Amino acid sequence: MPRYVHVPTEATHQLIRQAYEAGGPYQWAREAWRNSEESNASIIQFGIEEQAAESQGVLRRTIMDNGEGMAPEDLKIFLTTFGGGGKPIGMDANFGQGFKSAVLPWNPYGVVVISYTADNPDGAMLWIHRDKDGNYALREWPVGEDGEFVSFMSVVAPFLDEEHGCDWGAIKPDWMKTGTIMVLLGNAADCDTWQGDPEPSRTESVDGLIRYLNGRLLDVPMRGGEPLVTTVFDLYERKSVDRRASKDKTVTLPAGQEKVWRPRRIYGLRHYIPETALTGTVVVDDHGTTAEWFYVPEPDEPVKGGKDYISPNPIVAVDYQGELYHAESTKSRYRQFGITDEIKGRTWLLLRPPVYSDSRPTEWGVLTQASRNMLMSKGGVDLPWEQWGNGFFTRFPEELARVRDEARAGRRGQGDKDMAKNLSRILDRLNPRFKASRMVSAAAGRVMGFASGDVAGAPGRRIVRRGVGGTAGGAGGTAGTRQLLTPAAAGTAPGRMARLRGGFPAYDWKKFEPDEAKHLARYDEKDGRQLEDGNRSHGLVLLNRAHPVFVQEISYWTDSVWPKADPAKVEELVHKVYGEEAVAHVVHAQRLDGTFVAKGSDDEPLVIGEEDVRALLTPQALSAALLGLVNVEQRILTQGGGQFGSRANAQ
């Protein structure tokens, strides 16, 4: 008989600990909720056990449902099998370790599980704990007959337990006929667990648990035409004899404090996106990944509900089998999709990639890490955020483009025709020497791609493109003969790589928010601006008007060089010259893409690639490039002399 791979008992607790550390805060709640939902429950309750609260002042978190329950033998399998538990195991199904790895490490004293089924209405109970050797085992109770010891049993009927201040059989609520109860005991008999995992780095709380569940679940499933009822019980000290007395239960602790049990409902994230939101769907890659977007127009709040129930900001997240992963509201994530700062605070974006499955092993998809705390692409690589962002930007929804442009209306920026011409002259000196590698349409081309809507040449009037879920906007180009393509294996247009002169970004000045205030400038390649001459820029350079370097520079020119001139005009000139200089840096860096620089030790050519260019265009790199520019000061002095006269501090 062959010998099969197995995990020794003494190693199991190490694997459980590793899986726990790989998980995130509240992972235990996700695992418990999913187990209850898969048991066909219509009620899931994160409660607080009342008997021990009243008799001993111990506040233990309970998790109860009215699902199908587990038979006694199934209970043992569920809690003592790591990598199993009675459910189908698969890459797109269960791993058989979630609840155990998420809850056992912070409940070493034990987790009590009581389950009721139609065949066992009196219930079966077991208690799993960490023994003196560090292994997880079922607690055993002596069982006798006629006063004589017979054996030890690990699965028993619920019983009165004076030591722990409760009758385990009395925990069962009236609404439960069949179902399962879990009681989290923490690290000692008198441990409070109602707030969650006490690990300091996880900073768990009841408010956090509610926000987590509402942010993790996209929707709650339906049961008999009604949504599954998920409730989290909070508690607070009663301060008024009549406050919510008709609705909330009051429990008196041994010390005399009155605690009110307050139920708080979980609805899932979609519930908190206002119904007034504009919405649409865009396909963002060749695998069929879709991006569902929502934009909430004013005057409605972008998030429906208080911060006690949901994060106060819209998010970008990945929807994997009805659960949301990698939720972010950062500027950098939104900017990857061309969603600019003006509208990010009102825009939700939910990505739905195909799920990798054992039944389709050759097809691309995403799967969850064993701890179910993060997603990865087939092959164990990171999610293709940049590809998704480019796909969305290429088919940017027209309605989002419209509200973005409306939000910008009246903002000061680079729009002067003479300024654009001046930039063109500067860049024309660079373009003949440094040309970008672009994919252009070619009838005999061997590379396939999608039309981006741009054409080869300098920036031109915007070409409207039709995308999934509505008309799409984008960067635009001149009315040339060669269309710029976005490379894609499933593309519909043939093309080839060519070295082209390109357009240039716009620039704008604003005060940076605190998380970016250290930088002098940043570049957003997906934030095109409509210019006064009808052209559209290729990206945007933003300069930080509040940075001390620029504040001191403005002060120098207005106070020391041209104190008699209109300070607003002097500031406008300084902004113009620095803005043009920043744009020149960006364009020059972009033109280096594909440039051969040397041969390596193995005679392989070393070429500047996209990642190298991105490194040259980070906020840190751009900020460094704008320091100590003697040529900028000379240009300011030359141009200002014609406007404001001789400098006051001329020697």
Disulfide bonds with the S-S distance in Angstrom:
none
